[in-house]
Amino acid sequence: MVLYCVLLQLINLRRINMKSKNVFIATLPRSGSTLLGMMLGSHSQICHIGESAYWSKIDVQSALCCCGKIGCPSLLEISRIISNFPKEIKAINMACGIIDSTDEPNKIRHSLSLSSPISDEAKLIPTLQLSCRGLGIISNAARTVFGRDIVVENSKYISIAETLLDQDENWKVIILTRDPRGIASSNKESGKRKNVPRPVKDKIDLFLSFAKRSAKMIQRDRTILIRYEDLCRNPIATIGNLCEFLEVPFENRVLEFKRNKGHLLMGNHMMHDSNQSIQEDCRWHDLLNEEERSLFMKDEFIQAFEQIGYDLRKVP
């Protein structure tokens, strides 16, 4: 009987997936993905589910949902549905851990870091493939619970986005970029708050790799490039372009993204306040010193970011 129920669940998920529209935000941390996810999640046809790796890391019963409830019924129902697929769900966090260790082997992680470092590159490809199935399972579960056609996932890693495009035609990818000096500055300040070092020089290779891979990805079908700066400066036009990409009409409610915060297993401080202002963070002008700024002025770096719409020789 248990086996029959599991098989039935698989069949139902596959049926749903045939008509599904899943969206993955590929970006770097501190690039505005929380803001973008909340805005899209305020649309009547879109559900934002945050970072799925938390499902195998956090106890849902005791977790504080961004709706303000502990033991949120919606999250508990999603947990019940996906409990039949433990390997696929765990693989998401494992994939994040392997990618994180490969991209930043010397990174010092804080107590709330999402992924635990896993130094086993040989397992990356099969783990990525399994994690993508897990992302589909969670997205379909959220679609069932919330009754919205489009599900936006925010695990960020571009390696996952590349695999999703290769493996499952039901996924689209939003490549969210930000001026790397802004990301570096935000990372630096975040490290101070969490009492872990985040030297700008340690992020340079990661930024460069992301820019090069993003330039290649935007040539593929089912992808769109969105700049954080455009989202902040002209949110209506930027979200309007995204709505066209997702084949849904624009709704003004996306500008009131704190009115209904949805249900996320984990979220940053933006999830728990009522401030709906959209303001670009330009503090890097003051927070980065001359030595740190010079790291972004190498020819290879400038050329890579020109491919995704940034002229680093100009000061905005």
C-alpha positions as CSV (number, residue, x, y, z in Angstrom):
1,M,0.0,0.0,0.0
2,V,2.8,2.4,0.9
3,L,4.6,1.6,-2.4
4,Y,1.4,2.2,-4.3
5,C,1.0,5.6,-2.7
6,V,4.5,6.6,-3.6
7,L,4.0,5.5,-7.2
8,L,0.8,7.4,-7.4
9,Q,2.5,10.5,-6.0
10,L,5.2,10.2,-8.7
11,I,2.6,9.8,-11.5
12,N,0.7,12.9,-10.2
13,L,3.9,14.9,-10.0
14,R,4.8,14.0,-13.5
15,R,1.4,14.9,-14.8
16,I,1.6,18.3,-13.1
17,N,5.1,18.8,-14.4
18,M,4.0,18.4,-18.0
19,K,2.1,21.6,-17.7
20,S,4.4,23.3,-15.2
21,K,6.3,26.5,-15.5
22,N,9.3,26.6,-13.1
23,V,11.7,29.5,-12.9
24,F,15.2,29.5,-11.3
25,I,17.0,32.7,-10.3
26,A,20.7,32.3,-11.1
27,T,22.8,34.9,-9.4
28,L,25.4,35.7,-6.7
29,P,24.5,36.3,-3.1
30,R,23.9,39.9,-2.2
31,S,22.5,40.7,-5.7
32,G,18.9,41.4,-4.9
33,S,17.4,38.0,-5.4
34,T,15.2,38.3,-2.2
35,L,13.7,41.6,-3.6
36,L,13.1,40.1,-7.0
37,G,11.6,36.9,-5.6
38,M,9.2,38.8,-3.3
39,M,8.1,41.0,-6.1
40,L,7.4,38.1,-8.4
41,G,5.8,36.1,-5.6
42,S,3.3,39.0,-5.1
43,H,1.9,38.2,-8.6
44,S,-1.5,36.4,-8.6
45,Q,-0.1,33.6,-10.8
46,I,3.4,33.3,-9.3
47,C,4.7,31.6,-6.2
48,H,8.1,32.3,-4.7
49,I,9.5,29.4,-2.7
50,G,13.0,30.7,-1.8
51,E,16.0,28.4,-1.5
52,S,15.0,24.8,-1.6
53,A,18.2,23.5,0.0
54,Y,16.7,24.5,3.4
55,W,14.2,21.6,3.2
56,S,16.8,19.0,4.2
57,K,18.5,21.3,6.7
58,I,15.8,22.9,8.8
59,D,13.1,21.3,11.0
60,V,9.8,22.5,9.4
61,Q,7.9,22.0,12.6
62,S,9.9,24.6,14.5
63,A,10.8,26.9,11.6
64,L,9.6,30.5,11.5
65,C,7.8,31.0,8.2
66,C,8.0,34.5,6.6
67,C,4.2,34.7,7.2
68,G,5.1,35.0,10.9
69,K,4.0,31.5,12.0
70,I,5.9,28.7,13.5
71,G,4.7,25.4,12.2
72,C,3.1,27.1,9.2
73,P,0.3,24.7,7.8
74,S,1.3,25.5,4.2
75,L,5.0,24.5,4.8
76,L,3.9,21.4,6.7
77,E,1.8,20.3,3.8
78,I,4.7,20.8,1.4
79,S,6.9,18.9,3.8
80,R,4.4,16.0,3.8
81,I,4.3,15.8,0.0
82,I,8.1,15.9,-0.5
83,S,8.8,13.5,2.3
84,N,8.4,10.6,-0.2
85,F,11.5,11.8,-2.0
86,P,14.3,12.1,0.6
87,K,17.2,11.4,-1.8
88,E,16.2,14.1,-4.3
89,I,15.5,16.7,-1.6
90,K,18.8,16.0,0.2
91,A,20.7,16.2,-3.1
92,I,19.8,19.9,-3.4
93,N,21.8,20.8,-0.3
94,M,24.6,18.4,-1.2
95,A,24.9,20.0,-4.6
96,C,25.1,23.5,-3.1
97,G,27.8,22.2,-0.7
98,I,29.9,20.7,-3.4
99,I,29.6,23.9,-5.6
100,D,30.4,26.1,-2.6
101,S,33.5,24.2,-1.7
102,T,34.7,24.2,-5.3
103,D,34.0,27.9,-6.0
104,E,35.3,29.1,-2.6
105,P,37.5,26.5,-1.0
106,N,38.9,28.9,1.6
107,K,35.6,30.5,2.6
108,I,34.9,30.7,6.3
109,R,31.3,29.9,6.9
110,H,29.1,31.2,9.7
111,S,26.7,29.2,11.9
112,L,23.7,29.9,9.6
113,S,25.4,29.1,6.3
114,L,23.0,27.2,4.1
115,S,25.3,24.6,2.7
116,S,27.8,22.5,4.5
117,P,31.1,22.2,2.6
118,I,31.5,18.9,0.7
119,S,34.8,18.4,-1.1
120,D,33.9,15.7,-3.6
121,E,33.9,17.1,-7.1
122,A,33.5,13.6,-8.6
123,K,30.0,13.5,-7.2
124,L,29.0,16.9,-8.6
125,I,27.4,16.0,-11.9
126,P,25.2,13.1,-10.6
127,T,24.3,15.1,-7.5
128,L,23.3,18.1,-9.7
129,Q,21.1,15.9,-11.8
130,L,19.4,14.4,-8.7
131,S,19.0,17.9,-7.2
132,C,17.3,19.1,-10.3
133,R,14.7,16.4,-9.9
134,G,14.4,17.5,-6.3
135,L,13.7,21.1,-7.3
136,G,11.0,19.9,-9.6
137,I,9.4,17.9,-6.8
138,I,9.4,20.8,-4.4
139,S,8.1,23.2,-7.1
140,N,5.3,20.9,-8.0
141,A,4.4,20.5,-4.3
142,A,4.3,24.2,-3.9
143,R,2.1,24.5,-7.0
144,T,-0.3,22.0,-5.5
145,V,-0.4,23.8,-2.1
146,F,-0.6,27.4,-3.3
147,G,-2.6,26.9,-6.5
148,R,-0.3,29.1,-8.6
149,D,0.9,28.1,-12.0
150,I,4.4,29.5,-12.0
151,V,6.9,28.7,-9.2
152,V,10.1,30.8,-8.7
153,E,13.0,29.1,-7.0
154,N,16.0,31.0,-5.6
155,S,18.9,28.7,-4.9
156,K,21.2,31.0,-7.0
157,Y,24.0,28.6,-8.1
158,I,24.6,29.0,-11.9
159,S,25.7,25.4,-12.1
160,I,22.2,24.3,-11.1
161,A,20.7,26.7,-13.6
162,E,22.8,25.2,-16.4
163,T,21.8,21.7,-15.5
164,L,18.1,22.6,-15.3
165,L,18.2,24.0,-18.8
166,D,19.9,20.9,-20.1
167,Q,17.7,18.4,-18.2
168,D,14.2,19.8,-18.0
169,E,12.4,21.9,-20.6
170,N,9.9,23.0,-18.0
171,W,12.4,25.4,-16.4
172,K,13.2,29.0,-17.3
173,V,16.2,30.9,-15.9
174,I,16.4,34.5,-14.7
175,I,20.1,35.6,-14.6
176,L,20.2,38.4,-12.1
177,T,23.3,40.5,-12.1
178,R,24.7,43.4,-10.1
179,D,27.7,45.6,-10.3
180,P,30.4,43.4,-8.7
181,R,31.6,46.3,-6.5
182,G,28.2,46.5,-4.9
183,I,28.2,42.8,-4.3
184,A,31.7,42.9,-2.8
185,S,30.7,45.8,-0.5
186,S,27.6,44.1,0.7
187,N,29.5,40.9,1.3
188,K,32.1,42.8,3.3
189,E,29.5,44.4,5.5
190,S,27.6,41.1,5.9
191,G,30.8,39.4,7.1
192,K,31.2,42.1,9.7
193,R,27.7,41.5,11.1
194,K,28.2,37.7,11.2
195,N,31.7,38.0,12.6
196,V,33.4,36.2,9.7
197,P,35.9,37.7,7.3
198,R,34.8,38.4,3.7
199,P,37.8,39.9,2.0
200,V,37.0,41.5,-1.4
201,K,40.1,39.8,-3.0
202,D,38.7,36.4,-2.2
203,K,35.6,37.0,-4.3
204,I,37.2,38.2,-7.5
205,D,37.6,34.8,-9.2
206,L,34.0,33.9,-8.3
207,F,32.7,37.2,-9.8
208,L,34.7,36.7,-13.0
209,S,33.5,33.2,-13.5
210,F,29.9,34.2,-12.9
211,A,30.1,37.0,-15.5
212,K,31.6,34.7,-18.1
213,R,29.1,32.0,-17.6
214,S,26.2,34.4,-17.5
215,A,27.3,35.8,-20.9
216,K,27.1,32.3,-22.4
217,M,23.8,31.5,-20.7
218,I,22.0,34.5,-22.0
219,Q,22.5,33.1,-25.5
220,R,20.4,30.1,-24.7
221,D,16.6,29.7,-25.0
222,R,14.5,30.1,-21.8
223,T,16.8,32.7,-20.2
224,I,16.6,36.4,-19.5
225,L,19.1,38.8,-18.1
226,I,17.9,41.2,-15.3
227,R,20.1,43.8,-13.7
228,Y,19.7,44.7,-10.1
229,E,20.2,48.3,-10.9
230,D,17.4,48.3,-13.5
231,L,15.1,46.6,-11.0
232,C,15.7,49.4,-8.5
233,R,15.7,52.3,-10.9
234,N,12.7,51.2,-13.0
235,P,10.9,48.4,-11.4
236,I,7.7,48.7,-13.5
237,A,9.6,48.3,-16.8
238,T,11.9,45.6,-15.5
239,I,9.1,43.5,-13.9
240,G,7.1,44.1,-17.0
241,N,9.8,42.5,-19.2
242,L,9.9,39.6,-16.8
243,C,6.1,39.1,-17.0
244,E,6.4,39.0,-20.7
245,F,9.1,36.4,-20.4
246,L,7.0,34.4,-18.1
247,E,3.9,34.9,-20.2
248,V,1.7,36.5,-17.6
249,P,0.2,40.0,-17.5
250,F,1.9,42.7,-15.4
251,E,0.1,43.5,-12.1
252,N,0.7,46.5,-9.9
253,R,0.5,44.3,-6.8
254,V,4.2,43.3,-7.5
255,L,5.1,46.8,-6.2
256,E,3.4,46.0,-2.9
257,F,5.6,43.0,-2.3
258,K,5.4,43.2,1.6
259,R,1.6,43.1,1.7
260,N,1.5,39.3,1.3
261,K,4.9,37.8,2.0
262,G,3.9,34.3,1.0
263,H,5.4,31.2,2.8
264,L,9.1,30.6,2.8
265,L,11.0,28.1,5.0
266,M,13.8,30.6,5.5
267,G,14.4,34.2,4.6
268,N,16.6,37.2,5.4
269,H,15.6,40.4,7.2
270,M,13.6,41.7,4.2
271,M,11.0,39.0,4.9
272,H,10.2,40.2,8.3
273,D,9.6,44.0,8.0
274,S,7.0,46.1,6.2
275,N,9.3,48.4,4.2
276,Q,8.2,48.3,0.6
277,S,10.5,51.0,-0.7
278,I,12.8,49.9,-3.6
279,Q,16.1,51.7,-3.1
280,E,19.4,50.8,-4.8
281,D,22.3,50.1,-2.5
282,C,25.2,52.2,-3.7
283,R,27.3,52.2,-0.5
284,W,30.2,50.6,-2.3
285,H,31.3,54.1,-3.2
286,D,32.2,54.8,0.4
287,L,32.8,51.3,1.8
288,L,35.4,50.0,-0.7
289,N,38.9,51.5,-0.5
290,E,41.2,52.3,-3.5
291,E,43.0,48.9,-3.3
292,E,39.7,47.0,-3.3
293,R,38.4,49.1,-6.2
294,S,41.5,48.5,-8.3
295,L,40.8,44.7,-8.2
296,F,37.9,45.3,-10.6
297,M,39.9,47.3,-13.1
298,K,41.8,44.5,-14.8
299,D,41.1,44.2,-18.6
300,E,39.8,40.6,-18.3
301,F,37.3,41.7,-15.6
302,I,36.2,44.8,-17.5
303,Q,35.6,42.8,-20.7
304,A,33.7,40.0,-18.9
305,F,31.3,42.4,-17.3
306,E,30.8,44.4,-20.5
307,Q,29.2,41.3,-21.9
308,I,26.4,41.5,-19.3
309,G,25.9,45.2,-19.5
310,Y,28.3,46.9,-17.1
311,D,31.0,49.5,-17.9
312,L,33.2,49.3,-14.8
313,R,35.4,52.1,-16.0
314,K,32.5,54.5,-15.4
315,V,31.4,55.5,-11.9
316,P,27.6,55.4,-11.7
